Amino acid sequence: MPRRPRSPKTLSASPAAPVPHVPSRVEKRPSILLALAWYSPAIHRGIVRYAREAGWIVDSSMERHKQHFRTWREDGIICYLHSDPELYDFVKATRKPVVNIGNGRHPGVPNVRPDNEQIGIMAADYYMARGFQNLAYFLKSPTPSTVVRYEAFKKRATEKGGTVHLIDWVAHRHAAKDYSETELIKWLGKKLGELPMPLGILAEHDEPAIEVIYACLEAGIRVPEQVAVLGVNNDPLRCDFAPVPLSSIDSNHEVTGYEAAKLLDRLLHGEPAPREPIFIPPVGVVTRLSTDILAIKHPHVASALMHIWHNYTKRINAKTVAATVPLSYQRLHAAFLENVGRTLADEITHKRLEKARGMLAETDKKAYEIALECGFPNDDRMGRVFQRVLGMTPMEYRQRNRKRA
């Protein structure tokens, strides 16, 4: 029997491949110049993440060659206007949209900067929770941002019963820029030896904090047993490879870069520049060896606090923690509040919230997964804690502090 021919429908069972679109001309993409004067991997990650979303071309040639172009074709600039007058003159000469990252304020240039007051408060809370009553601030540069951090650090610690000493290199050198590293380290060691111990120090950035560690080692001062050291910015290359691994406040550089790019995009679309700076709050303290110690003299409070830190992701509460020390619940509650500044229950919630904030910013995990991993019974309870403490939902916090594409 002869084979019947196949119908045209059968022959066309699979759809024809789409014809690729060939644009009639090259579509214009915004080109953005980076003129940051220094390299911060986290800030660059934030800028690049937004640039991908917006379809930008990013020109980073100024980062490599450290020169300012007299003729350029970019549509906007993200820059760091701090100590380079030539860059500021270059920026002033353009009529293109500009966003400044950092703490300097320049007329007509919108600014995205760290929330320095919150950084100082966070550092004071961190040390006071660990039982430090004697604190110090290492002021190495006279910039307004470092002064704001110091003032907030001192105010918060003083309110909680602490004492803050100022280690003022600026006053010692009378703002002179030329000095030797040996001179600085020797002077720092002498000043540290004059202060009461145990001592918790906040330095204005990671680099000065590492200089404090070197000074301690040179002077025979143990870190963290006698002097605990805390930096700001949490640069892993510096912190992880310091002589003693450095604890540091994560000042949210990636979100700073992202928000600066987002602001520039609004300017490119004709929106008016904000009159006030956009402040980026810090994420939290990343604890490494340089502060990994308690300065709490009450042994049972110290034991209970350490138990909470090691077990807060488990099903514990104030009463189960109190059962781990030979002291009545009422007496431990009073002693804990006096030495730590929080109740047992509040400390458990604080640690769970701290971990949840980090996971929301750093991972793609669902809210219910994060809640269980952090010790909350469910995501509803976690959500209520976020609303009560931070005034926002966990998802709102993630959107504001997102650190991954």
C-alpha positions, 0 to 999 in steps of 0.5 A, a space after each residue: 500500500 503506497 505511503 500517504 504523504 505527510 500533511 504540512 501541519 506535521 512537517 511544521 510541528 516545531 515552530 520556526 526559529 525567531 529571526 534575531 532583531 537587528 537594530 537599525 542603529 546602535 542604541 544609546 546607553 548612558 556612560 558613567 565616569 568613576 572618579 573615586 580617587 581610591 579603590 573600595 571593592 564593596 563600593 565598586 560592587 554596589 555601583 556595578 550592580 546598579 549599572 547592570 540593572 540600568 544598562 550603563 557603560 562604566 568608564 573606570 579609566 580614571 581609576 587606573 590612570 589617576 588623571 582627569 580628562 579635559 575632554 570626555 563623553 560621559 553622561 554623569 560622574 560618581 566621584 569622591 570629593 575629599 582631598 583632591 582640589 583638581 578633581 573638584 575643579 574638574 567636577 565643577 566645570 561640567 554641567 553633567 549630573 554628579 554624585 559624591 560618595 563620602 563625607 565632604 559637602 560641596 555646593 551643588 553636588 548631591 552626596 551619599 555618605 555613611 551615617 557616622 553618628 550611627 557608627 559611633 553609637 553602634 561601637 559604644 553599644 558593642 563595647 558596653 555589651 561586652 562589659 567595657 567601662 573604659 573606652 578610647 577613640 583614636 583620632 588620626 585625621 581632622 575630617 568632620 566625619 571622624 569627629 562626628 563618630 567620636 562625639 556620638 561614641 562618647 555621648 552614647 558610652 557616657 549615657 551608659 556609664 562608661 568613660 571615653 578617652 581621646 587619643 588625639 594624634 591631630 592635636 599632638 602633631 598640630 595637623 602636620 602631614 609629615 611624620 614617620 610610622 615609627 614616631 606614630 607607633 611609639 607615641 601610640 604605645 606611650 598613650 595606651 600605657 597611660 590609660 586604664 585597662 581593660 580598654 576598648 578602642 574605636 579607631 576612625 577607620 581600619 588602617 588606624 585601628 591596625 596601627 593601634 594593634 602594632 603599637 600594642 605589640 611594640 609596647 607589650 600590651 596584649 590584644 584583646 586581653 588588655 586592649 580591644 581594638 575596633 575599626 570601621 569599614 570592614 575591609 577583609 583584606 586589611 582586617 583578616 590579615 592584620 597582626 591580630 585579626 581586626 574586628 570592624 564595623 561594616 559601614 555598608 559600602 556596597 549599599 553606599 555604591 548602589 544608592 549613589 548610582 541609583 541617585 545618579 540615575 534619577 538625576 539623569 532622568 531629570 529629577 531634582 537633586 536632594 537638598 540633604 545628604 543620603 545617609 547609609 546606616 551601618 550593618 553591624 560589627 564583624 567580630 574577629 580576634 581583636 575584640 573577642 573577649 568580655 570585660 565583665 567582672 561578674 563571673 555569672 553574668 559573663 557565663 550567662 552572656 557567653 552561653 547566649 552568644 553560643 546558643 541563641 540560634 537554639 530554643 533558649 529563653 531567659 529561664 533556661 539561660 539562668 539555669 546554667 549558672 548557680 544564681 537565682 533567676 531574680 539575682 541574675 536578672 538584676 546583675 545582668 541588667 546592671 552589667 550588660 545594660 539589657 535583660 537576658 531576654 533582650 540579649 537573646 533577641 538582640 543576637 537573633 536580630 543581628 544574625 537575621 539582618 546579616 542573612 537578609 543582606 547577604 543571602 537569598 534565603 526566604 524569611 521563614 528559613 532565616 527565622 528558623 536559623 536565627 532562633 526565632 520560632 517562626 517568621 511572624 515572630 521575626 517580623 514583629 521584632 523587626 517592626 518593633 526594633 527597626 520600624 520596618 519589615 524584614 523584606 524592607 530591610 533586605 531591599 535597603 541593605 541588599 548586598 548581592 545581585 
